[in-house]
Amino acid sequence: MSSPSSADGRLRVALLGSSGSIGRQTVDVLEAHADRFEVVALATGRNAAELQAQAQRLRPKAVALADEIATLDLPTGTTRVRGEDALLELATREDVDYVIVGTGGVVSLRPTLAALRAGKVVATANKETLVAGGHLVMAEAREQAARRAAANAADPLATPLAWLRPIDSEHSAIWQCLVGEPRNGIARLVLTASGGPFLDTPADAFAAITPEKALKHPTWTMGAKITIDSATLANKGLEVIEAHWLYDVGYDAIDVVVHPQSVVHSAVLFVDGSLKAQLGTPDMRIPIQYALTHPDRLVSPAAAPDLVAAAHLDFRAPDEGRFPALRIAREAGRMGPHASAALIAADEVAVARFLDRTLDFPGIPRLLEAAVTRFGGSSPQAPDIDELVALDREVRAAFATGPVTP
C-alpha cells in the first residue's frame, strides 16, 4: 500500500455499497473520524437519493451508481463514473488507500481482487468474496503480506488479515482474539449465533413463518438479506466457510454456539485450554471501525457492554435438525469452491423468493441443498473468477422460479 498522499495525511477511502446497512454505518464511522479519513469514492446500486446526499456531505472525487438512468445532482468537483467496470475503476484509483466492500453479490469479487493486486487494503462485509472466492482473495492477501514481511517482519501489513480485513462482527471478534497469538496455538474457533427470531419455534410451525415475522431480529438491526439468513442460520454456515479461509483453520476445528444475547461475538480456544472471547454491544460500527483503524483503537459512538445489566449470558448447541442450512453450508465448504459458490448464489435466490412469497421458509434450505447437490461437484479444480461469475449466473437461473424438491 502506498503512503497516504492527502495534503493532511489522512487515509483515502473508497466505499463500495455506501447506501446499504453496512455502508451507512461505515459513513457514520468515517464522519466521526474525519481527521483520519478522506472519502475519495462512493458507489451504490440503485439508491440515487442516498448516494446524492452522501456526496453532498462527504464531497468525494468520484461516485458510481449502478442505475445508469437515474440522475444525480453532485457537488462541484465530484465526477460520476459509469459502466460495468465502475466498481473496478473506483477500487483501483491511485488516490485510494483503503477499499471498503459493503456490497452484496459476486459482483464485488473482481474489484476486491483488483484492489489487493493494486496494493490497497480491503475491508469487506461481502460474503461472496470469501465463500465463493476465498481461494482467490486469500492468495492475493498472502502474497501482499509476504512482500511486506520480506522487507520488514514487524511491518503492520506483514499478515494476510492486515490486507483482507473482515467487517462481520463474528470474524472481527476472532481477528481481535488472535492479535499477538501464534498460529500454532489455535485449537478451535467458536462462532456465536443469536439463533434468530425462531430459536424456540417448533419445526412444524416453520411453514407458516411470514417475511414480516422473519425480519424481526431480536438483537441486531440489519438489512433484509442478512436478517433472513440469521433466521435460517444460513449466515452462520456461510461464516464457517469464511472462517476456514480467513484463518486457515480446518472445518472440523470450527464450532458454532447459539448465544441469544449477542454480547459475545465469537471466541478462540487455544491449545492450553484458554478461551479468549470478544464482547460488545450488537452495533456494527465497532467492527467497521476496527477494520479501518487496526491496530489502533479509537473512541467509538457505540455503547460499551454492561455485564451487570446483561445479568446472564446463555449458550447452547445449534439444532441442525430444525436449521439444516448450517449443515448444508458445512458440507458445501468441505466439497470445495464450486459447491460453496453455488450455495451462496442459491441463498440469495432463496431469500429473495421467500421475501416475495414464492418460497416458504423451509424452502430456503431445500433450495440450498438442491443447488449444492446439482452444481457442487462440477469440477475437481478450483474455479477462476470467470468460472465463478458464470456459475453464479447459472445457479440463479436454475432456481429463480418453480418448485424446489429436496
Secondary structure, DSSP 8 states (H G I E B T S, - for coil): -----STT--EEEEEESTTSHHHHHHHHHHHHTTTTEEEEEEEESS-HHHHHHHHHHH--SEEEES-SSS-----TT-EEE-STTHHHHHHT-TT-SEEEE---SGGGHHHHHHHHHTT-EEEE--HHHHHTTHHHHHHHHHHHHHHHHHH-TT-TTSSHHHHEEE-SHHHHHHHHHHTT--GGGEEEEEEEE---TTTT--GGGGGG--HHHHT--SS----HHHHHHHHHTHHHHHHHHHHHHHHT--GGGEEEEE-TT--EEEEEEETTS-EEEEE--S-THHHHHHHHHTT-----SS----HHHH-----B---TTT-THHHHHHHHHHH-HHHHHHHHHHHHHHHHHHHTTSS-TTHHHHHHHHHHHHHTTS-SS---HHHHHHHHHHHHHHHSSS----
